[in-house]
Amino acid sequence: MSVTRASWLNRQRGVTLYVVLIFVLLSMLLVLWASRTALFGEMVVGNDADYQRAFEAAQALLQDAELDIRNENATGGACVNGGQPCRQGKKQLPGEGAKLTGWFVELQSEAPATGCKDALCIKRAGPGDFWNDKNALALMTAPGVGARYGEMTGAQAGKGANPILAEASDPNKGGWYWIEVLPYHQGQGGPGVIVDASVPAILPLHLNPNVVYRITALTYGRKPSTKVVLQETYADKPLAN
């Protein structure tokens, strides 16, 4: 049976329709894949930017805690906030010649639940990573336990500063620091750092009071899932005469 030209053309048009539909479907899949890839890239960049912002805020809190320990303001002068010493009415750091045993006992009695008051803490006896325990973190971020940026130093999160530092309206936002006051090791010949395990060589630091400080800074990012914790050990060694 012979095939007319009109019938042959109709069959060709049908094949073309299927080819076009397949190419349209493939194009839609490519567009969907590209859009999802772009969205994923934006999420990664956004999460990294939020983490970096929180990390920088935690570093600023560590520096603020160091100023608190030295009783200084952001310019290096004596700490004054609103015309008053920055820890006016707050728990005071142990001063020179302080009776450390009595200071630690007093702090423990004043804050039996956390061992911290006004951002000053005794050495934690339990797990150190309290930020991973929801209940422990709630206690540590309660009023009068930790310190916000500038709370004890008078430092201001001015215009253009990291917005996390200025946030203090919600316990799940912003950041805090805590200062553990740790009695310094008493080695041979007085306090010092053992520099050689095989030979009891001692490097004296002549601390007064004889303590070092472990500072913990915690910040939340602008996203609820972003949390940064930094720690450092700080020795406030007085300048030699």
C-alpha positions as a printed Julia matrix, in Angstrom:
241×3 Matrix{Float64}:
  0.0    0.0     0.0
  1.41   3.33   -0.98
  1.83   6.17    1.58
  0.64   9.55    0.44
  2.79  12.66    0.99
  0.15  14.19    3.31
  0.12  11.1     5.54
  3.92  11.06    5.72
  4.01  14.74    6.76
  1.44  14.15    9.51
  3.6   11.38   10.97
  6.67  13.66   10.9
  4.8   16.36   12.77
  3.92  13.87   15.51
  7.55  12.84   16.01
  8.6   16.49   16.19
  6.09  17.13   18.97
  7.56  14.34   21.1
 11.1   15.64   20.54
 10.09  19.16   21.53
  8.35  17.9    24.67
 11.45  15.95   25.69
 13.69  19.0    25.21
 11.28  21.19   27.19
 11.28  18.65   30.03
 15.07  18.48   30.05
 15.27  22.29   30.05
 12.91  22.46   33.04
 15.04  19.93   34.93
 18.19  21.93   34.19
 16.55  25.15   35.38
 15.32  23.42   38.56
 18.8   22.0    39.24
 20.44  25.41   38.66
 17.98  27.19   40.97
 18.45  24.63   43.75
 22.22  24.86   43.37
 22.08  28.66   43.6
 19.8   28.47   46.65
 22.14  26.0    48.36
 25.1   28.26   47.6
 23.31  31.25   49.12
 22.5   29.22   52.24
 26.13  28.18   52.65
 27.38  31.74   52.2
 24.72  33.07   54.58
 25.54  30.5    57.27
 29.27  31.2    56.97
 28.72  34.96   57.19
 26.53  34.51   60.27
 29.15  32.27   61.92
 31.92  34.77   61.2
 29.82  37.57   62.7
 29.21  35.51   65.85
 32.89  34.52   66.01
 34.0   38.15   65.89
 31.47  39.02   68.62
 32.88  36.23   70.83
 36.4   37.61   70.31
 35.18  41.06   71.35
 33.65  39.54   74.5
 36.99  37.9    75.38
 38.69  41.28   75.08
 35.93  42.88   77.15
 36.49  40.27   79.87
 40.23  41.05   79.87
 39.39  44.73   80.39
 37.09  43.69   83.23
 39.91  41.75   84.9
 42.3   44.72   84.56
 39.56  47.2    85.62
 40.08  49.2    82.41
 37.85  50.78   79.81
 38.15  50.4    76.06
 40.8   53.16   75.87
 43.0   51.63   78.58
 42.05  54.03   81.35
 40.42  53.27   84.7
 37.01  51.73   84.15
 34.19  54.22   84.75
 30.59  53.66   83.69
 28.09  56.47   84.27
 30.51  58.22   86.61
 30.91  55.15   88.83
 33.52  52.36   88.93
 32.36  49.7    86.51
 31.89  46.98   89.14
 30.17  49.33   91.54
 27.65  47.23   93.48
 28.85  44.02   91.79
 30.98  41.1    92.95
 34.6   42.21   93.05
 37.65  40.36   91.76
 40.14  39.26   94.43
 42.59  42.12   94.97
 46.27  42.1    95.78
 47.0   40.12   98.91
 43.46  38.72   98.97
 42.72  35.69  101.13
 41.7   33.47   98.25
 40.19  30.65  100.3
 37.73  33.02  101.9
 36.92  34.64   98.56
 36.1   31.28   96.96
 33.98  30.16   99.92
 32.06  33.42   99.82
 31.39  33.13   96.09
 30.2   29.54   96.46
 27.79  30.54   99.22
 26.46  33.48   97.2
 25.85  31.38   94.07
 25.4   27.71   95.07
 23.54  26.73   91.88
 26.12  27.92   89.35
 29.22  28.99   91.27
 29.06  32.24   89.28
 28.01  35.73   90.25
 28.36  38.86   88.13
 30.48  36.9    85.61
 32.96  35.7    88.27
 33.05  31.95   88.82
 34.79  29.31   90.83
 36.27  26.42   88.85
 33.49  24.27   87.44
 33.38  20.86   89.05
 31.02  19.26   86.52
 31.21  19.06   82.72
 32.9   22.15   81.36
 30.77  22.37   78.21
 27.68  23.71   79.97
 26.61  25.34   76.69
 25.67  21.88   75.38
 23.28  21.3    78.29
 20.01  23.2    77.86
 19.24  23.33   81.58
 22.78  24.32   82.6
 22.88  27.0    79.9
 19.6   28.45   81.15
 21.14  28.82   84.62
 24.34  30.38   83.28
 22.45  32.97   81.2
 20.12  34.0    84.03
 20.38  37.62   85.27
 23.33  38.25   87.58
 25.3   35.16   86.5
 27.15  36.12   83.3
 27.98  39.49   81.78
 26.96  41.1    78.51
 29.33  43.17   76.41
 30.24  46.36   78.25
 28.16  45.51   81.33
 31.2   45.46   83.63
 33.51  47.75   81.63
 31.35  50.52   80.24
 32.34  49.59   76.67
 29.76  50.58   74.08
 28.69  48.75   70.93
 28.53  51.96   68.92
 27.32  52.71   65.43
 28.72  50.29   62.9
 29.69  47.76   65.58
 28.73  44.09   65.49
 24.95  44.03   66.14
 25.28  40.88   68.24
 27.17  42.85   70.92
 24.27  45.25   71.4
 21.64  42.51   71.76
 20.56  42.0    75.38
 16.79  41.57   75.18
 16.6   37.77   75.02
 18.62  35.0    76.73
 18.79  33.21   73.38
 20.32  36.2    71.6
 23.5   38.21   71.88
 26.4   36.98   73.95
 27.9   36.58   77.42
 31.19  35.94   79.12
 32.13  34.21   82.36
 35.46  34.41   84.21
 36.61  31.4    86.22
 39.1   32.42   88.91
 41.59  29.56   89.24
 44.23  29.24   91.99
 47.65  29.13   90.38
 49.87  26.04   90.7
 52.22  26.05   93.67
 55.4   24.4    92.41
 58.86  24.04   93.84
 60.29  27.38   94.77
 56.91  29.08   94.66
 54.22  29.53   92.01
 55.24  28.85   88.45
 54.79  26.87   85.28
 56.64  23.55   84.91
 58.5   23.9    81.62
 60.18  20.47   81.51
 58.42  17.3    82.67
 61.7   15.49   83.36
 63.29  18.33   85.33
 61.17  20.28   87.83
 62.18  23.61   86.31
 59.86  26.41   87.34
 59.1   29.6    85.46
 57.87  32.07   88.07
 55.18  34.54   87.05
 54.93  36.47   90.37
 51.17  36.78   90.19
 49.35  38.91   92.74
 46.76  37.65   93.54
 48.05  34.18   92.79
 45.31  33.22   90.3
 44.81  32.81   86.57
 41.56  33.34   84.75
 39.73  31.11   82.31
 37.37  33.18   80.2
 34.44  31.63   78.34
 32.6   33.7    75.72
 29.38  32.51   74.09
 27.51  34.23   71.27
 24.45  33.49   69.19
 24.32  34.48   65.53
 21.41  36.18   63.84
 20.21  32.7    62.91
 18.97  30.53   65.8
 21.2   27.61   64.77
 24.44  29.64   64.99
 26.33  29.45   68.28
 30.02  30.14   68.94
 31.98  29.39   72.11
 35.55  30.6    72.68
 37.77  30.08   75.71
 41.11  31.48   76.75
 43.33  31.38   79.83
 44.51  34.8    80.97
 47.16  35.74   83.56
 47.04  39.31   84.78
 50.7   39.71   85.61
 51.62  43.06   87.18
 54.33  45.11   85.53
 57.78  44.89   87.1
 59.14  47.97   88.83
